[in-house]
């Protein structure tokens, strides 16, 4: 599975300039850190289901993205309905 949706998500969400560093990559998962508001935040990306988990523990945020890196629920109508 491609890492392209993750890269496009990071680029679109945190563009000035986006920074994404991988610490581990397998066929099913990528782990690393992303720079958000000047802070490095750990992430786990499920490549098959396109799910990003930001942070750890109770403060973790789970984000589902589509193949273009748009967060589900925030995509324009024509992208969210495309299959």
C-alpha positions as CSV (number, residue, x, y, z in Angstrom):
1,X,0.0,0.0,0.0
2,X,1.2,3.5,-0.8
3,X,2.3,6.2,1.6
4,X,1.2,8.8,-0.9
5,X,-2.1,9.6,1.0
6,X,-0.2,10.2,4.2
7,X,2.3,12.5,2.5
8,X,-0.6,14.5,0.8
9,X,-2.4,14.7,4.2
10,X,0.7,16.1,5.9
11,X,1.4,18.5,3.0
12,X,-2.2,19.8,3.0
13,X,-2.8,20.0,6.8
14,X,0.6,21.5,7.8
15,X,2.1,23.2,4.7
16,X,4.6,25.7,6.2
17,X,6.7,23.6,5.6
18,X,5.4,20.2,6.3
19,X,7.8,17.8,8.0
20,X,7.2,14.1,8.1
21,X,9.9,11.7,9.4
22,X,9.6,7.9,9.3
23,X,11.1,5.8,12.0
24,X,9.7,2.4,10.8
25,X,8.0,1.2,7.6
26,X,6.5,-2.2,6.8
27,X,4.1,-3.4,4.2
28,X,1.1,-2.7,6.5
29,X,2.2,0.2,8.7
30,X,4.4,3.3,8.9
31,X,5.5,5.0,12.1
32,X,7.2,8.3,12.6
33,X,6.8,11.9,13.7
34,X,5.1,14.9,12.0
35,X,5.7,18.5,12.9
36,X,2.4,20.1,14.1
37,X,2.4,23.7,15.4
38,X,6.2,23.5,16.2
39,X,5.9,20.2,18.1
40,X,6.9,16.8,16.9
41,X,4.0,14.4,17.3
42,X,4.3,10.7,16.9
43,X,2.1,8.9,14.4
44,X,1.2,5.4,13.3
45,X,-0.3,5.0,9.8
46,X,-2.3,1.9,8.8
47,X,-1.5,1.7,5.1
48,X,-4.3,-0.7,4.2
49,X,-7.2,1.2,5.9
50,X,-5.6,4.7,5.6
51,X,-5.9,5.5,9.3
52,X,-3.5,7.8,11.0
53,X,-3.2,7.7,14.8
54,X,-1.5,10.9,16.1
55,X,0.0,10.8,19.6
56,X,-0.3,8.1,22.2
57,X,-2.6,7.0,25.0
58,X,-5.7,8.9,26.0
59,X,-4.6,12.0,24.0
60,X,-4.3,10.0,20.7
61,X,-6.3,11.3,17.7
62,X,-7.5,8.9,15.1
63,X,-7.9,10.3,11.5
64,X,-9.2,8.3,8.5
65,X,-8.1,9.7,5.1
66,X,-9.1,8.9,1.6
67,X,-6.7,8.1,-1.3
68,X,-6.0,11.9,-1.8
69,X,-5.1,12.5,1.8
70,X,-8.4,14.3,2.7
71,X,-9.7,13.6,6.2
72,X,-13.0,11.7,5.9
73,X,-15.9,14.0,6.7
74,X,-13.9,17.1,5.5
75,X,-13.5,16.2,1.8
76,X,-15.4,18.1,-0.9
77,X,-18.6,16.4,-2.0
78,X,-17.1,15.3,-5.3
79,X,-14.1,13.6,-3.6
80,X,-16.0,12.0,-0.7
81,X,-18.4,10.3,-3.1
82,X,-15.8,9.1,-5.6
83,X,-15.1,5.3,-5.5
